[in-house]
């Protein structure tokens, strides 16, 4: 049978291929856009995006990939920006932010994951087709092919200025921190760790900021113990320092635990646990009946303090200025075995009589530079002027905490920042202005197992030394 001739016939047009939607990379892109456009925090926006995608069939493996892409890209954004800038012929600021997000996601896959290079490029270009269109996808393809020609170490050597010429700029590019943050952390290391302010120490700290933090649980006294929690979680590890802490194995889901759902156990960094435990253990003159958490939201420290207070027959008042955050505090304290009260009040306005409390904690609003492992986007969002902006509020809150505490009582000033302007400078100013009404309590003996606590009497924790957020704690006794 002869085949009909096709000479002169027009070839049918090839059907336009619809780009394939990759759920993990779509979620990662949406999260990065929310961080950029709405100042969202990744740890708040990502869970809702993952739940939405899982309802549409995304599996746990893709969810894990999306999580790695979001946090990894945000942590190394500064390094990737420098590499991308070296691969394009225009200033980085002229690249549309959505395009830059796609390029950063591709760079992270190429330079810091086990995704094969060809798969990283093709999957990211496919993402670009879906979210940016074919024209921009070609640009993404060209840039990623340039990036794929070298590994991360080679790129860093190429784009980072020499250490000898500008040490802080070099470290900023190599370890993906803004230059001013590198400078502030370096200054703080020198203050709290005399003799350890050299290059090796600051690089160790910056590297720790870029590591994925462990998930740490807190067993709330009177409702659960760390031993019981370890028994229920065979692959878990004990806390390094806190007697209430248990560290989850990688990939562990705290939300799946009955104890978490029942509020007997919470998710809380060990540094925060140590702050609450140290305040509770500080030597006290006189009665020990009423405690105050003056900046209680979202409630983690308040829940531990309330449990510790209940063990000795004391009550806690947990105050939070924002009503919606006060509701979170109430939720965290729900089921506490002892008496407690949650109120929505401004901690600077003294919504209680003077000298009413035996122990008072103020964990003040701050720059958050001590929690960059958990909130990597904060390093790009904060500015030096933000630190100065927090100063008046931090001083007002500490002064109000002192006024709320009786003579002989103890005040704890805490902040999740090692910046000297938010730690010792605040406490020194309030001490000087007190006219001798305050005296230091050495916090170090209350944390006896921890190394590297410096000369005291206040304490600065570090991710690279203690595996915690960089929490600061000063304990003061009111004597007049």
Buried (B, 14 or more C-beta within 10 A) or exposed (E): EEEEEEEEEEEEEEEEEEBEEBBBBBBBBBBBBBBBEEEBBBBEBBBEBBEEBBEEEBEEEBBBBBBBBBBBBBBBBBBBBBBBBEBBEEEEEEBEEBBBBBBBBBBBBBBBEEBEBEEBBEBBBBBBBBBBEEEBBEBBBEBBBEBBEBEBEEBBEEBBBEEEEBBBBBBBBBBBBBBBBBBBBBBBBBBBBEEBBEEEBBBBBBEBBBEEBBBBBBBBBBBBBBEBBBEBBEEBBBBBBBBBBBBBEEEBEBEEBEBBEEBBBBBBBBBBBBBBBBBBBBEBBEEBEBBBBBBBBBBBBBBBBBBBBBEEEBBBBBBBBEEEBBBBBBBBBEBBEBBBBBBBBBBBEBBBEEBBBBBBBBBBBBBBBBBBBBBBBBBBBBEBEBBEEBBEBBBBBBBBBBBBBBEBBBBBBBBBBBBBBBBBBBBEBBBEEBEEBBEBBBBBBBBEEBEEBBEBBBBBBBBBBBBBBBBBBBBBBBEE
